[in-house]
Amino acid sequence: IEEFSAWRFQRKGRWSRDFIHAGHIADFMANELSVTHLPELNQYLMVYTDCDVSNRIVARTAPTPAGPWSDVKTIHTCRDAAGS
């Protein structure tokens, strides 16, 4: 992870060394998120704050880390969050 020159970026099934050619795996994503493998479900779970700054914690699932990712599901609403 520390050697950026070793990174590869995918777009429409093709790999590139140039991040400019990177595709996205889902719409309306946060830039900080967590992905966990759930072996008992054979799925990956992605959790993040909706729209980066929100009182909603959302999740998506997918069969692989590259997707396809499900639609967004709200899993928690923070009642004490600013602006709620």
N, C-alpha and C positions, 0 to 999 in steps of 0.2 A: 504493500500500500504506500510505502514511503517513496518508491521509485516511480514517479509519474510517467516516465518514458516506457514503462512496462504495461501501462493501462491500455485497454482496448474498449472501444465504444461501439454499440450495436444500433443499427437502424434498418428496419425491414429485413431482418435476417442476415445482414452483411456486417462484418466487423471492420473497424477502421482505427487507425492510431490517432486520428484527428477528432478532438472532442466536438468540433463544429458540426461533424456529421452524426452526432449522437441523436437518437430518437428518444421519445418519452414512452414510458410504460403505462401511464394512465393520465387522464385529464384531472385538473384541479387538485394537484398534489402539493404537499408542504415540502419545504426544503430540508426539514428535519423530521425523521420518522423512525419507527422501529419495525423490523421484519423478523418474525419468529416462525420456525417450522413446527407444525403440529403433527407429529408422526401418527398419532391415533386417528386423525382425520385425513392424512395424506394431503395436507394443504399448508399454505403459508399464510400467515396473518400479518397484515400491515396496520399499524396504529399511528395516528397523528392528530394534531389539532387542526380542525377544519379551517381552511383559508389562512393558515399561519397564525393569526391572532383571532381567537374566537373562544367562546365558552363551551363549544362542542368538541368532544373527543370522538373521532370517527374511526372506522375500521373497514378494511377490504380483505378479501381472501382470493387466493389463486393457487392453481396446481403446481406452478413453478415460480421462482423469484422473478422471472421475466414476464409473468402473466400468462394468460390474460387475467387482469384484476377485475373483481366484481364491482358493482356499483357501491357507492359510499353508504355505510350504515352508521347512524349515530349510536354510540354505545354508552355515552355519558354526557350529561349537561351539567356544567359547573355553576351552581347557583350563586356562589360568592365571587364569581369572576367579574372584573370591571366591565361595565357596559351591559350587564345582563339584566 
